[in-house]
Amino acid sequence: MNNILDFKVSNSIIRIIGVFETTGRLQITVKNFKDSNYKEEEIDTNNSFIKNYWYPEFRDIYFFKSEETSSTILKKTLNKEISLVVRTNYETKEKEWLNAIVGDVELFLFPNNLHFFSIELTIDSKLLSSYSDLMFFSRNFNTEIIEDGKDFKWVNWIENQVLAGIKISTDLTTKKVKVDEYSGSKFKLFTVIDLEEEIDHKKRLELLYDVGCVSKIGTAGGNETYSPSNDYFDELMKNKISVFNNYDILPLFDTFTVLGKGILDGDKQSFHSTTWSQLYFRIFIHNLVIKFNLFRFNSEMIDDSVKVRDQFEAFLNAYNVSHISYNFLPNLIYQEHRKTLDIEPELKKFQDRINRISQAIQEQKQSRSNLLLGVVGLFTSISSVGPILSGVNNFQQKSGLNQIVFFLLLTLVILISAIPLFIFMFPDKAKKINRKWKQTKNS
């Protein structure tokens, strides 16, 4: 086959992945989604394959779910047909549409209320170039879509049809959505492309670049304006995973791409298909869980550094496992994907930040404690509190106020006077209260 644009796909897995937040107890979130026709995934805890494949730490989070830190996985099938705008003629204003089916949807819900969703997309076309269009436009929040003759922004459709009204983007009609600050305006992509025909390895790597970077098919092998330089191409290909002759894997920051021949088959429940759609996909999800929680911890550090420090340590103990499987390939995928997400360097930077803040907090606490001890020492050095009480009683009598009213006012004055002491002793808590008050006032 001479024309690279004519390459065809025999089977595929195309999934977009996003992040969302909730408040309150996880059980309430689960109930709300079940009311929207989601069903909880059920896995036999006596499944010997899962027991012998995954380490207990990873297995308990995503399969057997026996710990407090385990995820709850909900699923439903939408089978809704949508049309995505993939091109617009700016002279005639005519639009070119790509029809797609929104199929299976998965929710990965976690106790700390930072959750993930996955949407699987399929198309009728077998052309690899059509899959490239699908990936490029389905990962963009603002892509225009049509369902049942009505226009929607893609992200708003997902909020309503997939997330039961939970917002993941901020617009002029809504107040600031916190998760939108670190999710970006593009969804993540998990892609497995099974080609109809064998191609030489060089061409396969060029296609892997095109699909993984969501570039036009033919970009890496061409000589266009945005074709990669040899150095850049080689740099990206350092991340690829090549274990078997029939496919290559390219984990990047926003995409995870598998491309080759003989990877999948037509049966979604077959071993080959479920290996990618369930087993390896959860490795991808787990690394996103770590990455996005790091984003959130960094953004919340300013609110309450002590609380975030404790939450961060608990999170690492539960989720930052070194190995996940008794088999070599899952561990290889896990580690290489972590590298492309810069998880280890970011963990180290955040831990260094935590240590510096902890040291500063300890020094500030010591300084405040010393000052408070000095004040307490001053009062305890007074031989008797009798003169003070006598003075208070004399002042009450001279004021002419009723005794109950006088002491209520005195208590109020003491409480107001204690506010500066509270701010001095607990500056983080004071800042958090002030910030929440301002947010309530502005909302």
C-alpha positions in Angstrom: 0.0 0.0 0.0 1.6 3.2 -1.2 -0.6 6.0 0.4 -0.1 6.2 4.1 -3.5 7.8 4.5 -5.1 4.5 3.2 -3.9 2.4 6.2 -6.8 0.6 7.7 -7.7 -0.4 11.3 -9.1 -3.9 12.1 -9.9 -3.3 15.8 -9.4 -0.5 18.3 -9.8 0.8 21.8 -10.3 4.6 21.9 -10.9 6.1 25.3 -10.9 9.6 26.6 -10.2 10.1 30.3 -11.0 13.0 32.5 -11.0 14.0 36.2 -13.8 15.3 38.5 -14.4 16.1 42.1 -17.3 15.7 44.6 -17.9 16.6 48.2 -19.3 14.6 51.0 -19.1 10.9 51.7 -18.2 8.5 48.9 -21.3 6.4 49.6 -23.5 9.3 48.7 -21.6 9.8 45.4 -22.0 6.2 44.6 -25.7 6.3 45.3 -26.2 9.3 43.1 -24.5 7.7 40.2 -26.4 4.4 40.7 -29.6 6.5 40.5 -28.3 7.5 37.0 -28.2 3.9 35.9 -24.6 3.0 36.8 -23.9 -0.5 38.0 -21.0 -1.4 40.4 -18.4 -3.7 38.9 -18.4 -7.1 40.5 -15.3 -9.3 40.6 -15.0 -12.7 42.2 -12.5 -12.3 45.1 -11.6 -16.0 44.6 -10.4 -15.3 41.0 -7.1 -17.1 40.9 -5.8 -15.3 37.8 -6.2 -11.8 39.5 -4.6 -13.1 42.7 -1.6 -14.5 40.8 -1.2 -11.6 38.5 -1.3 -8.5 40.7 0.5 -7.6 43.9 -2.0 -7.2 46.9 -1.6 -3.4 47.1 -2.7 -2.8 43.5 -5.2 -5.7 43.5 -7.0 -4.3 46.5 -7.4 -0.9 45.0 -8.8 -1.8 41.6 -10.1 -5.4 41.8 -11.0 -6.8 45.2 -11.6 -3.4 46.8 -11.2 -4.7 50.4 -9.5 -1.6 51.9 -10.7 1.8 52.9 -8.5 3.3 50.2 -9.9 1.1 47.4 -11.7 2.5 44.4 -15.3 2.0 43.5 -15.8 1.2 39.8 -19.1 2.0 38.2 -20.1 1.2 34.7 -22.9 1.8 32.2 -23.3 1.6 28.4 -24.7 4.7 26.6 -24.7 3.6 23.0 -25.4 7.2 21.9 -24.6 8.4 18.4 -23.0 11.8 18.2 -21.4 13.8 15.4 -18.2 15.8 16.0 -17.2 18.8 13.9 -13.8 17.9 12.4 -13.4 20.6 9.8 -15.1 23.9 8.8 -14.8 25.7 5.5 -14.3 29.3 6.6 -15.5 30.6 3.2 -18.7 28.6 2.8 -19.1 28.0 6.6 -19.9 24.3 5.7 -18.9 21.8 8.4 -17.6 18.3 8.0 -18.8 15.9 10.6 -17.5 12.6 12.0 -20.1 10.2 13.3 -19.1 8.3 16.5 -20.8 6.0 19.0 -20.3 6.8 22.7 -20.3 3.2 24.2 -19.1 2.0 27.6 -18.5 4.5 30.4 -16.5 3.8 33.5 -16.2 5.8 36.7 -13.3 5.3 39.1 -14.4 6.7 42.4 -11.9 7.3 45.3 -12.5 8.1 49.1 -10.7 11.4 48.8 -13.3 12.7 46.3 -11.0 13.1 43.3 -12.4 10.7 40.7 -11.8 9.7 37.1 -14.1 8.8 34.2 -13.4 6.9 30.9 -15.5 7.1 27.7 -15.0 4.6 24.9 -15.6 5.8 21.4 -16.1 3.8 18.1 -16.6 4.8 14.5 -17.7 2.9 11.4 -14.7 4.0 9.3 -11.7 1.7 9.0 -9.4 4.5 7.8 -6.5 5.3 10.2 -6.9 9.0 9.2 -10.5 8.9 10.5 -9.3 7.5 13.9 -6.8 10.4 14.0 -9.6 12.9 13.5 -11.6 11.1 16.2 -8.8 11.3 18.7 -7.9 14.9 18.0 -11.4 16.3 18.4 -12.7 14.0 21.1 -9.9 15.1 23.5 -10.8 18.8 23.2 -13.3 20.2 25.7 -14.7 22.7 23.2 -15.3 20.5 20.2 -18.8 21.1 18.8 -21.0 18.0 18.7 -24.5 17.2 17.6 -26.9 14.7 19.2 -30.5 14.2 18.0 -30.2 17.4 16.0 -29.1 19.6 18.9 -25.7 21.4 19.2 -23.6 20.9 22.4 -20.1 21.7 23.5 -18.5 18.3 24.1 -17.5 19.0 27.7 -21.0 20.1 28.6 -22.5 17.0 27.0 -20.1 14.9 29.1 -21.1 16.8 32.3 -24.8 16.1 31.7 -24.7 12.6 30.1 -21.8 11.0 31.9 -21.3 12.9 35.2 -24.9 13.4 36.2 -24.5 17.2 36.1 -21.2 17.5 37.9 -19.2 20.4 36.4 -15.6 19.9 35.3 -15.2 23.2 33.4 -15.7 26.8 34.3 -17.7 29.1 32.0 -19.5 32.4 32.3 -22.6 30.8 33.7 -21.0 29.0 36.6 -18.8 29.8 39.5 -15.2 28.6 39.5 -14.8 24.8 39.2 -11.8 23.9 41.3 -10.8 20.8 39.3 -10.7 22.9 36.1 -7.6 24.7 37.5 -5.4 21.6 37.1 -7.2 19.4 34.6 -6.4 21.6 31.5 -8.8 21.8 28.5 -8.0 18.4 27.0 -8.9 14.9 28.1 -6.3 12.2 28.3 -6.2 9.5 25.6 -5.8 5.7 25.9 -5.5 4.2 22.4 -4.9 0.7 21.1 -4.8 0.5 17.2 -4.7 -2.9 15.6 -3.8 -2.4 11.9 -5.2 -4.7 9.1 -1.8 -5.3 7.6 1.8 -5.8 8.6 4.1 -2.8 8.0 7.9 -2.4 8.4 9.1 -1.3 11.8 10.3 2.2 10.7 6.8 3.0 9.2 5.1 1.6 12.4 7.2 4.0 14.6 6.3 6.9 12.4 2.6 6.1 12.7 3.1 5.6 16.4 4.4 9.1 16.6 1.5 10.5 14.6 -1.2 8.7 16.7 0.6 9.3 20.0 1.1 13.0 19.4 -2.4 13.3 17.8 -0.8 14.6 14.6 -2.1 14.3 11.1 -1.3 10.8 9.7 1.9 11.1 7.7 3.5 13.9 9.7 6.4 11.9 11.1 7.2 10.3 7.8 6.8 13.5 5.7 8.6 16.8 5.2 6.0 19.2 6.4 6.2 22.3 8.5 5.2 20.4 11.7 7.1 17.2 10.9 9.4 16.3 13.8 13.1 16.8 13.5 15.2 13.7 13.8 16.4 14.7 17.2 12.9 15.3 18.5 11.6 12.1 17.0 14.4 10.1 18.6 13.8 11.9 22.0 10.2 10.8 22.0 10.9 7.3 20.9 13.1 6.9 23.9 9.9 6.5 25.9 8.5 3.7 23.7 8.1 0.1 25.0 9.0 -2.6 22.5 8.7 -6.1 23.9 7.1 -8.2 21.2 7.5 -8.0 17.4 3.9 -7.2 16.5 3.4 -3.9 18.4 5.0 -0.9 20.1 3.8 1.2 23.0 4.3 5.0 23.4 3.5 6.5 26.8 3.5 10.3 26.7 2.2 13.0 29.1 -1.3 13.2 27.6 -1.6 10.0 25.6 -0.9 6.3 25.9 -0.7 4.6 22.5 -0.4 1.0 21.3 0.0 0.3 17.6 0.7 -2.8 15.6 -1.0 -5.9 14.2 -2.6 -8.9 16.0 -3.1 -7.0 19.3 -6.9 -7.3 19.6 -9.6 -9.4 18.2 -13.3 -8.8 17.4 -14.5 -10.2 20.8 -14.5 -7.5 23.5 -14.6 -10.2 26.2 -11.6 -12.2 24.8 -8.4 -12.4 26.8 -6.5 -10.2 24.4 -9.1 -7.4 24.4 -9.7 -7.5 28.2 -5.9 -7.5 28.9 -5.8 -4.0 27.3 -9.2 -2.7 28.2 -9.2 -3.8 31.9 -5.8 -4.9 33.1 -3.4 -2.5 31.4 -5.9 0.3 31.3 -6.0 0.4 35.1 -2.2 0.8 35.2 -2.8 4.0 33.1 -5.6 5.1 35.4 -3.4 4.5 38.5 -0.6 6.7 37.3 -3.2 9.5 36.5 -4.5 9.1 40.1 -1.0 9.9 41.4 -0.4 12.7 39.0 -3.6 14.5 39.5 -3.5 14.2 43.3 -0.1 15.8 43.2 -1.7 18.7 41.2 -4.4 18.9 43.9 -2.0 18.7 46.8 0.1 21.5 45.4 -3.0 23.7 44.8 -4.3 23.1 48.3 -1.0 23.6 50.1 -1.6 27.3 50.5 -4.9 26.7 52.3 -3.8 24.5 55.1 -0.2 23.2 54.9 -0.4 21.0 58.0 -3.5 19.2 56.9 -2.3 18.8 53.3 1.1 17.4 54.6 -0.7 14.7 56.6 -3.1 13.9 53.7 -0.1 13.6 51.3 1.8 11.2 53.5 -1.3 9.0 53.9 -1.9 9.1 50.2 1.6 8.0 49.4 1.4 5.1 51.9 -1.7 3.9 50.1 -1.1 4.5 46.4 2.5 5.1 45.7 3.5 1.4 45.3 6.8 0.4 43.7 5.6 -2.8 41.9 2.1 -3.8 40.9 2.4 -7.2 39.3 4.1 -10.6 39.4 4.5 -10.3 35.6 7.2 -8.2 34.0 5.2 -6.3 31.3 2.7 -4.6 33.7 5.6 -3.4 35.9 7.4 -2.1 32.8 4.3 -0.2 31.5 3.8 1.2 35.0 7.4 2.4 35.4 7.7 3.8 31.9 4.5 5.7 32.1 5.5 7.2 35.4 8.6 8.5 33.8 6.7 10.3 31.0 4.4 11.9 33.6 7.4 13.1 35.6 5.9 11.5 38.8 9.2 10.8 40.6 10.7 14.3 40.2 7.5 15.9 41.2 7.1 13.6 44.2 10.6 14.6 45.3 10.0 18.3 44.8 6.7 18.1 46.7 8.3 16.1 49.6 11.1 18.7 49.8 8.5 21.4 49.9 6.7 19.5 52.7 9.9 19.2 54.7 10.7 22.9 54.4 7.2 23.9 55.4 7.2 21.4 58.3 10.5 22.9 59.5 9.2 26.4 59.2 6.0 25.5 61.0 7.9 23.9 63.8 10.1 27.0 64.2 7.1 29.3 64.2 5.3 27.1 66.8 8.3 27.1 69.0 8.6 30.9 68.8 4.9 31.4 69.6 5.0 28.9 72.4 8.0 30.7 74.0 6.1 34.0 73.8 3.0 32.5 75.3 4.9 30.9 78.1 6.4 34.3 78.9 2.9 35.8 79.1 1.6 33.0 81.2 4.7 33.4 83.5 3.9 37.1 83.9 0.4 36.3 85.1 1.4 33.5 87.4 4.0 35.7 89.0 1.2 37.8 90.4 0.8 36.7 94.1 -2.9 36.8 94.1 -5.8 37.3 91.6 -7.9 38.7 94.4 -7.0 42.3 93.6 -8.0 41.7 89.9 -11.4 40.3 90.9 -11.9 43.0 93.4 -11.1 45.6 90.7 -13.6 44.0 88.3 -16.4 44.0 90.9 -15.7 47.7 91.8 -15.8 48.6 88.1 -19.1 46.8 87.7 -20.7 48.6 90.6 -19.4 52.0 89.4 -20.8 51.3 85.9 -24.3 50.9 87.2 -24.8 47.9 84.9 -26.7 44.8 86.0 -24.3 42.1 87.1 -25.4 39.6 84.4 -25.3 42.2 81.6 -21.8 43.4 82.8 -20.3 40.0 82.8 -21.8 39.1 79.4 -20.2 42.3 77.9 -16.9 41.4 79.7 -17.0 37.9 78.2 -17.6 39.4 74.7 -14.7 41.8 75.1 -12.4 38.9 76.2 -13.4 36.8 73.2 -12.8 39.6 70.8 -9.5 40.3 72.4 -8.6 36.6 72.0 -8.9 36.8 68.2 -5.4 38.3 67.7 -4.0 35.6 69.9 -5.8 32.9 67.8 -4.4 34.4 64.6 -0.9 34.5 66.2 -1.0 30.9 67.4 -2.8 29.4 64.4 -2.0 31.5 61.3 -2.8 28.7 58.8 -6.2 28.1 60.3 -6.9 31.9 60.4 -5.9 32.3 56.7 -8.2 29.4 55.7 -11.2 30.8 57.6 -10.6 34.3 56.1 -10.3 32.7 52.6 -13.5 30.8 53.0 -15.3 33.9 54.3 -14.2 35.9 51.2 -15.3 33.1 48.9 -18.7 32.9 50.6 -19.0 36.7 50.4 -18.2 36.7 46.6 -20.4 33.8 45.6 
